[in-house]
Amino acid sequence: MDNAIQIKALYFAERLGQLIKDRGYSHTGLAKEMNEKYQTGYTHNDVAHWLKSGQLPEKRYKDPDRVHIPKFDTLVLIADFFGVDVGFLLGETDGTRFEMGKAMGYTGLNEDALNNIRSITKDDSACFHN
């Protein structure tokens, strides 16, 4: 088993649980609102499964060392729904959103240079926000 994947999955479960709690969603309520916004078919069972991310599956599965974490497209939708970055959900950063000032300080680049990079990489609203 890849320990890095398990750590990211555990961060995801913890941070998603906190977002759900802070926003007052039930599993069913979150699934319903995401389905309305993104035309998906999530259920309360999907949300419960997401919150178990990072836990090792039961031995009855073919690969007992496989760590569960949602597919990337699901991670992107969850991040967009809550207005946070995927990196925040996975524990890559404690900042919930991209901040130009912090990026400038971290990289040593000015705002124009960062904006040029963003335009070249075809930034998307789920990845960068001022």
N, C-alpha and C positions, 0 to 999 in steps of 0.2 A: 504494500500500500504506500502511496505517496503521501508523506506527512504534510507537505505543503498544501496539497489539495484538501486534506482533512481540516487543516487550520483555516483555510479560506472558507470552507463550507460551514465551519463552526461560527466564524465571524458573521457569515451571511445569516444563519439562523438567529443568532443573538440580535443582530441589528434589525432584521426584519421584524422579529418579535417586539422589539422596542418601538419601531415605527407603527406597528399595528396597535400596540397599547396606547401610545401617545395620541394617535388619531382616533381612538375609540372604535376601531373596527372589530366586528366578529369575523370569523373565518368566512361565513356565508356572505356577509356584507361586503368584505373585500373582494371576494370572487365576483359577486354581482356587479359591483362598480367597475372592476377591471373589464368584465365582459361587455358592459355597456360602452365603455370608452374605447376599447380595442377590438371589439367584435370577436372575442375569444370564447372559449367554452370551459373556463375554470370552474371548479366546484370547491366546496368547503374542504373536501378531502385533499385536493391539490394544495390548498393553503396549509393544511395540517402536515402534509408531506414536506413542503418547503421548510417548515419550522423544525423538522427532524433532520435537516441537512447536517452533514458532518458525522452523524452517528453511523456506526457500522451496521450493515443489514443483518438480518437473522441468518443463521447458518444454512437455512433451507435454500438460499439462493446459490446459483452456480459459482459465483465469485464472492465469497464471504468477506474479502478484504476490500471490495469496491465501496467507495464512499459516495453517498448520494449528494448531488448538488443539481439544481435546475439547469436546463439547457441555457445557452447564452442568450437566445432570443427572449426567453422568459425573464432572465435577469435584467435585460434591457427594459422590458415592459414594466417590471416591478420598480426599477430605478426611476423611470420616467413618471410612473404613477405617483410616487412619493416625492418627486422633485429632488432626487439625490443622484449622485454618480454611482455607476457600477463599482468603481474602485472603493467607494465608501462602504457599499454593501459587503464587499469581499475583504475589508480590513486593510486595503492598500493605503488608505488615507483616513484621517479622522475628520477632514473637511468634507462636508456633504456636497459641495459644489465647487466648480472651477472658479477661482478668483484671480483676476488679472494682476492685481497688486502683488499677491503672493507669488504668482508665476514669474513676474518680473524680478522679484527679489531672489527667488530660487535659481533662476536661469541666468540672471545678469543681462537679459535681453530687454530691449525697450518694447513699448506697447505695439508700435508699428511692426517690429520684427515678429512678435508673437502672433499678431493678426495675420501677417503674411504666411506664417507656418500653418495657422488654422485654415486659411483659404486654400492652401496647397493640399492639405490633408482632407479637404472637403468636410470641415467640422459639421457635426450634427447636433441637434438640440439636446440629445441625450448625453453628449460628451462634454460640451463647453457652454458655459454661460458667464456673462460678465456680472 
